Amino acid sequence: MAANVDAVFVVGALNRDCNPRRIERYLTVAWQSGARPVVVLNKADLRNDVPDVVRATESLAPGLPVLATSTLSSEGVDQMRTQL
């Protein structure tokens, strides 16, 4: 439970369990909370088609930030910090 939340980070892993419909459902809940959703696609180091997945996710979430991140390579970490 939280109060006065400005942003909600919807995180999905870019592994075999990557499910765009799940992200879409979480975004619906985030919007209903009144907070601003930010989509984080983590484990970007596991895929070669990350730009394609980001574009597909952006079509589910028009106008929202969609960040691809990897803790191994630090990809997207600076972009995520700007959203905090």
C-alpha positions in Angstrom: 0.0 0.0 0.0 1.3 3.5 -0.8 0.0 7.0 -0.8 0.9 10.1 -2.8 2.6 8.1 -5.5 3.5 10.1 -8.6 5.0 7.4 -10.8 4.5 3.7 -11.1 7.2 1.6 -12.8 5.7 -1.3 -14.7 8.6 -3.8 -15.1 8.7 -6.7 -17.5 11.6 -9.0 -18.1 12.8 -9.5 -21.7 13.3 -13.2 -21.2 11.1 -16.2 -22.4 8.3 -15.0 -20.0 8.0 -11.6 -21.8 4.3 -11.0 -22.2 3.0 -7.8 -23.8 -0.6 -8.5 -22.6 0.6 -8.7 -19.0 2.3 -5.3 -19.3 -0.9 -3.9 -20.8 -3.0 -5.2 -17.8 -0.5 -3.6 -15.4 -0.6 -0.3 -17.3 -4.4 -0.3 -16.9 -4.1 -0.7 -13.1 -1.3 1.9 -13.0 -3.5 4.5 -14.9 -6.4 3.8 -12.6 -4.3 4.6 -9.6 -3.8 8.2 -10.9 0.0 7.8 -11.1 2.1 8.3 -14.2 3.2 4.9 -15.6 6.7 4.2 -16.8 7.4 0.9 -18.6 10.8 -0.7 -17.9 11.8 -3.7 -20.0 14.6 -5.3 -18.0 17.2 -7.9 -19.0 17.8 -6.2 -22.4 21.1 -8.1 -22.6 19.1 -11.3 -23.2 17.7 -10.3 -26.6 18.9 -9.1 -30.0 15.5 -7.6 -31.0 15.2 -5.0 -28.1 14.4 -2.1 -30.4 11.5 -4.1 -32.0 10.2 -5.0 -28.5 10.4 -1.4 -27.4 8.5 -0.2 -30.5 5.8 -2.9 -29.9 5.5 -1.9 -26.3 5.3 1.8 -27.2 2.3 0.9 -29.4 0.6 -0.5 -26.2 1.5 2.6 -24.2 1.4 5.6 -26.5 3.0 8.6 -25.0 4.5 6.8 -22.1 8.3 6.3 -21.5 9.4 2.8 -22.4 12.9 2.0 -21.2 15.0 -1.0 -22.0 17.4 -1.7 -19.2 20.2 -4.1 -18.3 21.9 -4.3 -15.0 24.8 -6.2 -16.6 25.6 -3.6 -19.1 24.0 -0.6 -17.3 22.0 0.1 -20.5 19.1 2.4 -19.8 20.0 3.0 -16.1 20.6 6.8 -16.7 17.2 7.0 -18.5 15.6 5.3 -15.5 17.2 7.7 -13.1 15.6 10.7 -14.9 12.2 9.1 -14.3 12.8 8.8 -10.5 
